Amino acid sequence: MAVRAAVLPAIGSPLEITGIELPDPGPGQVRVRLAAAGVCHSDLSLSDGTMRVPVPAVLGHEGAGTVVSVGEGVDHVSPGDGVVLNWAPSCGACHACSLGEVWLCANALSGAADVYARTAEGTDLHPGLNVAAFAEETVVSASCVLPVPDGVPLTDAALLGCAVLTGYGAVHHSARVRAGETVAVFGVGGVGLAALQAARIAGASKIVAVDVSAEKEELARAAGATDYVVASDTTAREIRGLTGKQGVDVAVECAGRAVTIRTAWDSTRRGGRTTVVGIGGKDQQVTFNALEIFHWGRTLSGCVYGNSDPARDLPVLAGHIRAGRLDLSALVTEHISLDGIPAAFENMLAGKGGRALVVF
């Protein structure tokens, strides 16, 4: 069956909206009609080669929709069910999974190398990060779908698959922010906005949002920021000034740039914690000297997918949504159609784009 999709023909090439031939689901697979998909910088990292994926591919790693049909052996969802796509399903058998660290599963992205569809000309297509959400419909492994929690609209649920799990998890699982602590979030995109809301939910006493754009201050404050700093050479000094010259207890870096990671580290107090969520390239080198590592006693840690377990965390997030503590609509700056994805990518490349939600 032919559906329309945004195809990445090669690394560094523009996305093309075209028809693709999508097969019926085989054993252990599910076909999903997309209701919405999120467009963020992680997709840009895939398209420009920062993160390597087999091409040509259909991108889109967070989305939600309705089950159209299921293959043999699938019994946890049925046609008509609303589902969230999970781009990093855990295998349950590797070393990381045996330790309970499912977000580090060694086999989570093995499906990205599969051929899941073909172009009208017969060219094999790969499913981006397993799920290929930039399409009217997709076929995924049954392990890549989770039931949409009660009370969460399908279009909002699309953001649960990556941005919210990552931002919330960075605060609650990686940095483990405690009530009364001070927090700085670097980068006010979708993940950063989720992290700001998560810090507010955690009971942080002061939440400083940092971004290169002064125009994002209103968004940041609506998400929970108590203070806003436009990024500059004096950012760390400004943050220390806002915290009695101590620095924040926790810094969450969502940009993936060496200078931002270094600034986040410099902005934390002695003994503070910096969690790096942003995906940077191999050319982004961060340096420290041995004396400062000893003297400051700070912790610097990476954070993959918010150190989250979607099966465990989605019900928790749904509870926050139903209680009004978590507003998914606040994470979106633009609603676009499938045809708008190429322009959204161009805007991101030019540094003008925010976080878009593709509504099918």
C-alpha positions in Angstrom: 0.0 0.0 0.0 1.4 3.4 -0.9 1.7 6.2 1.7 3.4 9.6 1.7 6.6 10.0 3.7 9.6 12.3 4.2 12.6 10.4 2.8 16.2 11.2 3.5 17.9 10.0 0.2 21.5 10.5 1.5 23.3 12.1 4.4 23.3 15.8 4.0 20.6 15.8 1.3 17.3 17.6 1.6 14.3 15.6 2.7 11.9 14.6 -0.1 8.2 14.2 0.4 7.2 11.3 -1.8 5.1 8.1 -2.0 6.5 4.9 -0.6 5.3 1.3 -0.7 4.6 0.0 2.8 4.0 -3.7 3.3 1.5 -5.3 5.6 2.8 -6.2 9.1 4.6 -9.5 9.4 4.9 -11.6 12.5 5.7 -9.5 15.5 5.0 -6.2 13.7 2.4 -3.5 14.0 1.1 -1.0 11.4 0.3 2.4 12.7 -1.5 5.4 11.2 0.3 8.5 12.5 -1.7 11.2 14.3 1.4 13.4 14.9 5.2 13.3 15.0 7.7 15.7 16.6 10.5 17.4 14.6 13.5 18.3 16.6 17.3 18.7 16.4 17.9 14.9 16.9 16.3 14.4 13.5 18.7 17.1 12.2 21.6 15.2 13.7 20.5 12.1 11.8 20.2 14.0 8.5 23.6 15.7 8.7 25.5 12.6 9.8 26.2 13.6 13.5 24.4 10.3 14.3 24.9 7.6 11.6 21.8 5.8 10.1 21.5 3.6 7.0 20.2 5.6 4.1 17.9 6.1 2.2 15.7 6.3 5.2 12.4 7.7 6.5 13.2 9.8 9.6 11.1 10.7 12.6 11.8 9.1 15.9 8.9 10.3 18.1 5.2 9.9 17.2 1.9 8.5 18.1 -1.1 7.1 16.2 -3.7 4.4 15.8 -3.0 0.8 15.2 -4.3 -0.2 11.7 -3.4 -3.9 11.8 -1.1 -6.3 13.7 1.0 -9.3 12.6 1.0 -12.8 14.0 2.0 -13.1 17.7 1.1 -9.5 18.6 -1.3 -9.4 21.6 -0.6 -6.3 23.6 -2.2 -3.9 21.1 -5.1 -4.3 18.7 -6.5 -2.4 15.7 -8.0 0.8 16.8 -5.7 1.2 19.9 -3.8 4.5 20.4 -0.1 3.9 20.7 3.1 5.9 21.4 6.1 4.9 19.3 9.3 3.9 21.2 12.4 4.4 19.1 14.7 2.6 21.5 13.0 -0.6 22.6 15.1 -2.7 25.0 15.9 -6.4 24.2 15.8 -7.5 27.8 18.8 -9.9 27.2 22.0 -7.8 26.8 24.3 -6.8 29.7 22.8 -3.4 30.1 19.2 -4.8 30.3 20.3 -7.4 32.8 21.5 -4.4 35.0 18.1 -2.7 34.6 19.7 0.0 32.4 17.3 -0.5 29.5 18.1 3.0 28.1 21.6 1.6 27.3 20.4 -1.6 25.5 23.0 -2.8 23.1 20.4 -3.9 20.6 17.9 -1.0 20.8 18.8 0.4 17.4 19.3 -2.9 15.6 16.0 -2.4 13.7 17.3 0.8 12.0 19.3 -1.3 9.6 16.3 -3.3 8.4 14.5 -2.7 5.1 10.9 -1.8 6.0 9.6 -0.2 2.8 10.5 0.7 -0.7 10.2 3.8 -2.9 7.9 3.8 -5.9 11.0 2.9 -8.0 11.8 -0.1 -5.8 14.7 1.3 -3.8 15.0 -0.2 -0.3 14.2 2.2 2.6 15.3 2.0 6.2 13.2 3.1 9.2 15.3 5.9 10.6 15.5 5.2 14.3 13.4 2.1 14.1 10.0 3.9 13.8 10.0 6.1 10.6 7.4 8.5 12.0 7.6 11.1 9.2 5.0 9.2 7.2 1.3 8.9 7.1 1.6 5.3 8.2 4.5 3.1 9.4 5.2 -0.6 10.2 7.3 -1.2 13.3 8.3 -4.0 15.6 5.7 -4.7 18.3 8.3 -3.8 20.9 8.3 -0.2 19.5 4.7 0.5 20.5 3.2 1.3 23.9 -0.4 2.0 24.6 -1.2 5.7 25.0 -2.0 6.4 28.6 -5.6 7.3 29.5 -6.4 11.0 29.3 -3.5 12.0 26.9 -4.6 13.1 23.4 -2.8 11.4 20.5 -1.3 14.5 19.1 0.2 15.4 22.5 1.3 11.8 23.1 3.7 12.0 20.2 6.1 14.1 22.3 6.1 11.4 25.1 8.2 9.2 22.8 11.4 11.2 23.1 11.4 14.9 24.2 9.4 14.5 27.4 11.0 11.2 28.5 14.4 12.6 27.8 13.9 16.0 29.6 11.9 14.6 32.5 14.3 11.7 32.9 17.4 13.9 32.8 16.1 15.8 35.9 14.5 12.9 37.8 16.6 9.9 36.9 20.1 11.2 35.9 20.5 14.4 37.9 18.0 13.3 40.6 17.0 16.8 41.5 15.7 17.1 45.0 13.2 19.6 46.4 14.8 22.9 47.3 17.8 22.5 44.9 18.8 25.0 42.3 18.8 24.1 38.6 20.1 25.6 35.3 18.8 24.2 32.0 20.9 25.1 28.9 18.9 25.1 25.7 15.2 26.0 25.5 14.1 23.5 22.8 11.7 20.7 23.3 13.9 18.7 25.6 14.9 21.8 27.5 11.3 22.9 28.0 10.5 19.4 29.3 13.4 19.6 31.7 12.3 23.0 33.0 8.8 21.5 33.8 10.4 18.5 35.4 12.6 20.7 37.6 9.4 22.6 38.7 7.7 19.2 39.4 10.7 18.1 41.4 10.4 21.2 43.6 13.5 23.1 42.6 13.8 26.4 44.4 15.4 28.3 41.5 15.3 27.3 37.9 17.5 29.2 35.5 16.9 28.8 31.7 19.8 29.6 29.3 19.5 30.0 25.6 21.1 32.0 22.8 17.7 33.6 21.9 16.1 36.2 24.1 12.8 35.5 22.3 12.4 32.2 24.2 12.2 33.8 27.7 8.4 33.8 27.7 8.3 30.1 26.8 10.9 29.3 29.4 9.1 31.1 32.2 5.8 29.5 31.3 7.5 26.1 31.6 8.8 26.9 35.1 11.9 29.0 34.8 12.3 31.6 37.6 15.2 33.3 35.8 16.4 33.7 32.2 19.9 34.2 30.9 20.8 35.0 27.3 24.0 32.9 26.6 27.2 34.8 26.5 30.8 34.7 27.7 29.6 35.7 31.1 26.8 33.1 31.5 28.5 31.1 34.3 29.2 34.3 36.3 25.6 35.5 35.9 24.3 32.1 37.2 26.6 32.3 40.2 25.3 35.8 40.8 21.8 34.4 40.9 22.8 31.8 43.5 24.6 33.7 46.1 27.9 33.3 44.2 27.7 29.5 44.7 26.5 28.2 41.4 23.5 25.9 40.9 23.2 22.4 42.4 22.4 20.9 39.0 23.0 21.9 35.4 21.2 20.1 32.5 22.9 20.7 29.1 20.5 20.1 26.2 22.5 21.7 23.3 25.3 19.2 22.7 28.0 21.8 22.2 31.5 21.8 23.8 31.2 25.5 24.9 27.8 24.8 26.5 28.9 21.7 28.3 31.9 23.6 29.7 29.7 26.5 30.7 27.2 24.2 32.4 30.1 22.7 34.4 31.4 26.1 35.4 27.9 27.2 36.5 27.5 24.5 39.1 28.5 24.8 42.7 31.4 22.9 44.3 30.1 19.3 44.5 27.4 20.1 41.9 26.1 17.9 39.2 26.1 18.4 35.4 24.0 16.1 33.2 24.7 16.2 29.4 21.6 15.4 27.3 22.5 17.2 24.0 24.0 15.2 21.1 27.2 16.7 19.9 29.6 15.8 17.1 33.0 14.1 17.5 34.6 17.5 16.7 33.1 19.0 19.9 36.0 18.5 22.4 35.6 19.5 26.0 38.7 20.0 28.2 39.3 20.1 31.9 42.5 20.2 34.0 43.3 17.7 36.6 43.4 20.2 39.5 39.9 21.6 38.9 38.4 18.1 38.7 39.8 17.5 42.2 39.1 20.9 43.6 35.5 21.4 42.5 34.4 17.9 43.3 31.7 18.2 40.6 30.1 15.3 38.7 29.7 15.3 34.9 27.5 12.5 33.4 26.0 11.6 30.1 22.3 10.9 29.8 20.8 8.7 27.1 17.0 8.9 26.6 16.7 10.5 30.0 17.9 7.2 31.6 14.2 6.3 31.2 12.3 3.1 30.9 9.2 4.0 28.8 7.1 1.2 30.2 7.7 2.4 33.7 7.7 6.2 33.1 4.8 6.8 30.7 2.2 6.1 33.4 4.0 8.5 35.7 4.1 11.2 33.1 0.4 10.6 32.3 -0.3 11.2 36.0 1.5 14.6 35.8 -0.4 15.5 32.6 -3.8 14.7 34.1 -3.0 16.6 37.2 -2.0 19.7 35.1 1.6 19.6 36.3 3.0 18.8 32.8 1.8 20.7 29.7 2.9 19.0 26.5 1.5 21.7 24.3 4.0 24.1 25.8 6.8 22.2 24.1 5.6 23.0 20.6 6.4 26.2 18.8 4.9 25.4 15.4 2.3 23.0 14.0 3.0 21.8 10.4 1.8 19.2 7.9 4.0 16.5 6.4 4.7 18.8 3.5 6.2 21.3 5.9 9.0 19.1 7.2 11.7 20.1 4.6 11.2 23.8 5.4 11.3 23.1 9.1 14.7 21.4 8.6 16.0 24.3 6.6 15.0 26.7 9.4 16.8 24.5 11.9 19.9 24.5 9.8 19.7 28.3 9.7 19.3 28.5 13.4 15.8 29.9 13.1 13.6 26.9 13.8 11.9 25.9 17.0 10.3 22.6 17.8 7.6 21.6 15.3 4.8 19.1 15.6 3.7 17.4 12.4 0.0 16.8 12.4 -1.3 14.3 10.0 
